[in-house]
Amino acid sequence: MITVVGIPGNRRVELFRAAAVAAGLPEPAVVGWRDVCAGRFDLDPGSLVRLESPGEDAEVDRMFRGAGRAAEHGEIVGLAAWYAGFMAAARRVEHAATGPLTTPVDELAVLFDKRRCHALLGAHGVPVPDGFAARGYEEVRAAGWPRVFVKPAHGSSASGVIALAFNRGRVSAYTSAALDGSKLYNELRVHHYTDEHTVAAIIDRLGADGLHVERWLPKAAHAGKVFDLRVVVIAGRASHVVARTSRTPLTNLHLGNARGDLAGIRAAAGEERWAAAMATCERAAACFPGSLHVGVDLMFAAGYGGHAVAEVNAFGDLLPGLLVDGRDTYAAEVAALRHWTVTA
């Protein structure tokens, strides 16, 4: 028996349930994050538990944040409180479960903290850009690095991520974040800021909840656009890969970017470099041995002269329509469950 803890009716939940049924398994039960937060849920004894993304539900977002002011749609605020609430809810599930979780909560806690995730990867020899933790703009500038990515410690989907460059006293920043009076919002388009006061205000606002800063690795380009790869690693093997291409430094597909020519990119990299990159993704996933799957964001350096891991995502497997051997990511995960052994 499988239980999915997620947002009832959400496409992530429904795609996984459909994959399980198509594989001949009993239809998974669904427990909503709202019910978990309220303490009104039960798990079937011995059920395998899949934790699914809590996103796209404003009420769950409010419940995670607790008694503080609820965030408006798209508002970036209280990320540390959201993280604490999410982890507390996940622990409730863990304590109630008598069967295994496909993403252990200890690993989930690291995956949703970019500072801890980066440190863990580096400690295990996974290539990552140099990085450090910060709380505001002055710390970022004082590092003296000419080009950096500034990331909220607990953000996701590029929310609040800033590609920042310094050049002879001038600044250039690309981000989907936008100030509106005293509030900061995430928008579905990339803004380019050159006013230092505005950039500093955005970073300081994000810094209240903690920042992770990385050296900007110039990415390889293909067909006139820079790209990175989302690699879904399932049961230890690199499985589904999509290239995310952009004319700005931010490649997330929901920001108006597009999937790229994966075959062309693979050919340009060459099989030796491609195989090395996939092996790196598998090494990154091995840092989370109890997780059935993770999504690894991998960057090839300009000219394919090396590569590095930018992120590892707990819920990075939503790649609609991408089939490998006739299976989407969810069908591949269901198939892997038949021989998956929990190693955490």
C-alpha positions in Angstrom: 0.0 0.0 0.0 1.2 3.5 -0.9 0.1 6.8 0.7 0.9 10.1 -0.9 1.0 13.1 1.4 0.4 16.1 -0.9 -2.2 18.5 -2.2 -5.3 16.5 -3.1 -6.1 16.9 -6.8 -2.8 18.5 -7.6 -1.2 17.2 -10.9 1.8 15.9 -9.1 -0.4 13.7 -6.9 -2.6 12.6 -9.7 0.2 11.8 -12.1 1.8 9.5 -9.5 -1.5 7.8 -8.6 -2.1 7.2 -12.3 1.3 5.7 -12.7 0.8 3.3 -9.8 -2.6 2.1 -11.1 -1.2 1.7 -14.6 1.5 -0.6 -13.1 -1.1 -2.8 -11.4 -0.7 -1.5 -7.9 -3.6 -0.5 -5.6 -4.6 3.1 -6.0 -2.5 5.1 -3.5 -4.3 6.8 -0.7 -3.9 10.6 -0.4 -3.4 12.6 2.8 -3.5 16.3 2.5 -0.9 18.7 4.0 -3.8 20.7 5.4 -4.9 17.7 7.5 -1.3 17.0 8.5 -1.0 20.5 9.8 -4.3 20.2 11.7 -3.4 16.8 13.1 -6.4 15.2 11.4 -4.8 12.3 9.5 -4.1 8.6 9.7 -1.8 6.3 7.8 -2.5 2.7 6.9 -0.2 0.4 8.9 2.9 -0.5 7.0 2.1 1.9 4.1 5.0 3.2 2.1 4.7 7.0 2.3 5.5 9.4 -0.5 6.0 13.0 0.6 4.9 15.3 -2.3 5.3 19.0 -2.8 3.2 21.2 -0.6 3.2 24.0 -3.1 0.2 25.6 -4.9 -2.0 25.8 -1.9 -2.3 29.1 -0.1 -3.9 27.7 3.0 -1.1 25.2 3.5 1.4 28.0 3.0 -0.4 30.0 5.7 -0.5 27.0 8.1 3.2 26.4 7.7 4.0 30.0 8.5 1.9 29.8 11.7 0.5 32.8 13.6 2.4 35.4 11.6 0.9 37.5 8.7 -0.2 35.3 5.8 1.7 35.9 2.6 -0.1 37.4 -0.4 -0.1 35.6 -3.7 3.5 35.6 -4.9 4.8 37.4 -1.9 8.3 36.4 -0.7 8.2 36.7 3.0 8.9 34.5 6.1 10.8 31.8 4.3 12.5 30.6 7.5 9.1 30.3 9.2 7.7 28.4 6.2 10.6 26.0 6.4 10.2 25.4 10.1 6.4 24.8 9.6 7.1 22.4 6.7 9.6 20.4 8.6 7.3 20.2 11.6 4.5 18.9 9.4 6.9 16.3 7.8 7.9 15.2 11.2 4.3 14.5 12.1 4.0 12.2 9.1 7.3 10.5 10.0 6.2 9.9 13.6 2.8 8.4 12.4 4.3 6.2 9.7 5.1 2.5 10.3 6.4 2.0 6.8 9.3 3.7 5.0 9.2 7.2 3.5 10.5 7.6 0.0 12.1 10.9 1.2 13.3 10.7 4.8 12.6 13.9 6.7 16.3 14.2 7.8 17.2 14.3 4.1 14.3 16.6 3.2 15.5 19.1 5.8 18.9 19.3 4.0 17.4 19.4 0.5 15.3 22.5 1.6 18.3 24.3 3.1 20.6 25.4 0.3 23.5 26.1 2.7 23.4 22.7 4.2 22.9 21.0 0.9 25.8 22.8 -0.7 28.1 21.9 2.3 27.0 18.2 2.1 27.7 17.9 -1.6 31.1 19.6 -1.2 32.1 17.3 1.7 31.4 14.3 -0.5 33.5 15.5 -3.4 30.6 16.6 -5.6 31.7 19.6 -7.8 29.9 22.7 -6.7 30.6 26.4 -7.1 32.4 28.1 -4.2 29.8 29.5 -1.8 29.1 31.0 1.6 26.2 32.0 3.9 25.2 35.7 4.2 22.5 37.9 5.8 22.5 40.9 3.5 23.9 42.9 0.6 27.0 44.3 2.3 28.2 40.8 3.1 27.7 39.8 -0.5 29.6 42.8 -1.8 32.4 42.5 0.7 33.3 39.0 -0.5 34.8 40.7 -3.6 33.5 38.2 -6.1 32.7 39.9 -9.3 29.7 37.6 -10.3 27.5 35.7 -7.9 24.2 34.0 -7.5 22.4 35.0 -4.4 19.7 32.5 -3.3 17.3 32.5 -0.4 18.4 29.6 1.9 14.9 28.1 1.8 13.5 29.2 -1.5 12.4 27.1 -4.5 11.5 27.6 -8.2 14.0 30.5 -8.5 11.9 32.6 -6.1 14.2 35.4 -5.0 17.2 34.1 -6.8 19.5 36.9 -8.1 22.2 36.7 -10.7 24.4 39.6 -9.6 27.5 41.1 -11.2 29.7 44.0 -10.1 31.8 45.9 -12.7 33.7 49.1 -11.9 31.3 50.3 -9.3 28.2 49.4 -11.2 25.8 46.5 -10.5 23.7 44.3 -12.8 21.1 42.0 -11.3 18.7 39.5 -13.0 15.9 38.2 -10.8 12.2 37.4 -10.8 11.8 39.3 -7.6 10.2 42.7 -7.6 9.6 45.3 -4.9 6.2 46.9 -4.5 6.4 49.4 -1.7 7.4 47.6 1.4 6.7 44.1 0.0 8.7 41.8 -2.2 7.0 39.6 -4.8 8.0 36.7 -7.1 6.9 37.3 -10.7 6.8 35.0 -13.7 9.3 37.1 -15.6 12.9 38.1 -15.2 13.7 41.7 -14.3 17.0 43.4 -14.9 18.1 45.9 -12.2 21.0 48.3 -12.4 20.2 50.6 -9.5 22.3 49.5 -6.5 19.8 50.8 -4.0 17.1 48.6 -5.4 19.3 45.6 -5.6 20.5 46.1 -2.0 16.9 46.5 -0.8 15.9 43.2 -2.4 18.9 41.3 -1.0 18.5 42.7 2.5 14.8 41.8 2.5 15.7 38.2 1.6 18.6 38.2 3.9 16.4 38.3 7.0 15.6 34.6 6.4 19.2 33.6 5.4 21.1 33.6 2.1 23.3 31.2 0.2 25.8 32.9 -2.1 27.7 31.1 -4.9 30.3 32.1 -7.5 28.6 32.5 -10.8 29.8 29.7 -13.1 29.5 30.9 -16.7 27.2 28.3 -18.3 27.7 26.6 -21.6 25.5 27.8 -24.5 23.7 25.9 -27.3 21.8 27.4 -30.2 22.4 30.9 -28.9 21.1 30.3 -25.3 22.7 29.4 -22.1 21.4 26.2 -20.5 21.6 23.8 -17.6 20.2 20.3 -17.1 17.5 19.0 -14.8 18.5 15.4 -14.2 16.1 13.1 -12.3 18.0 10.4 -10.5 15.8 7.4 -9.5 17.0 4.6 -7.3 20.6 5.8 -7.8 20.5 6.0 -11.6 20.3 9.1 -13.8 17.0 8.6 -15.6 15.2 11.5 -17.2 17.0 14.6 -18.4 15.7 17.9 -19.7 17.8 20.9 -20.9 16.5 24.3 -19.7 17.5 27.1 -22.0 17.4 30.9 -21.5 18.6 34.2 -22.8 19.0 35.3 -19.2 21.1 33.7 -16.4 17.9 32.2 -14.9 16.8 29.0 -16.7 13.7 27.8 -14.8 11.1 26.8 -17.3 8.2 28.6 -15.6 10.0 31.9 -16.3 9.1 31.8 -19.9 12.2 29.6 -20.8 12.1 26.6 -23.0 13.3 23.0 -23.2 16.4 22.7 -25.4 17.8 20.3 -27.9 19.0 17.6 -25.5 20.5 15.4 -28.3 22.4 18.4 -29.7 23.7 19.4 -26.3 24.8 15.8 -25.6 26.6 15.6 -29.0 28.3 19.0 -28.4 29.5 17.8 -24.9 30.7 14.5 -26.3 30.0 11.1 -24.7 32.9 11.2 -22.2 31.9 14.6 -20.8 28.2 13.6 -20.8 28.9 10.3 -18.9 31.0 12.2 -16.4 28.2 14.7 -15.8 25.6 12.0 -15.3 28.0 10.2 -12.9 28.3 13.5 -10.9 24.5 13.6 -10.7 24.4 10.1 -9.4 27.1 11.0 -6.8 25.0 14.0 -5.7 21.9 11.8 -5.3 24.0 9.3 -3.3 24.4 12.0 -0.6 20.7 11.3 0.0 20.7 7.5 0.2 17.2 7.2 1.7 15.5 9.1 -1.1 14.0 7.2 -3.9 14.5 10.1 -6.3 15.9 13.6 -6.5 16.2 16.3 -9.2 19.7 17.5 -9.8 20.4 20.7 -11.5 23.7 20.4 -13.4 25.7 23.1 -15.2 28.2 22.6 -17.9 30.8 25.4 -17.9 31.2 27.5 -21.0 32.9 25.4 -23.7 32.0 22.3 -21.8 35.2 22.7 -19.8 33.9 21.1 -16.6 30.6 21.0 -14.8 29.1 21.6 -11.4 25.9 20.9 -9.4 23.8 24.0 -8.7 20.9 22.4 -6.8 19.5 19.2 -5.6 15.7 19.1 -5.4 13.4 16.9 -3.3 10.5 17.5 -5.7 12.3 17.9 -9.0 10.6 15.1 -10.9 7.7 17.0 -12.5 8.7 16.8 -16.2 5.4 16.3 -18.1 5.6 14.4 -21.3 9.2 13.4 -21.0 9.4 9.7 -21.6 12.4 7.3 -21.3 11.8 3.7 -22.5 8.1 4.6 -22.6 7.9 5.8 -19.0 7.5 9.3 -17.5 9.3 10.1 -14.2 6.4 8.8 -12.1 6.1 5.5 -14.0 9.9 5.0 -13.6 9.7 5.7 -9.9 6.8 3.2 -9.5 8.8 0.6 -11.4 11.9 1.3 -9.2 9.8 0.7 -6.0 9.6 -3.0 -6.9 13.3 -3.5 -6.2 14.1 -0.3 -4.1 15.8 -0.9 -0.8 15.9 1.8 1.9 19.5 2.5 2.7 19.2 5.5 5.0 
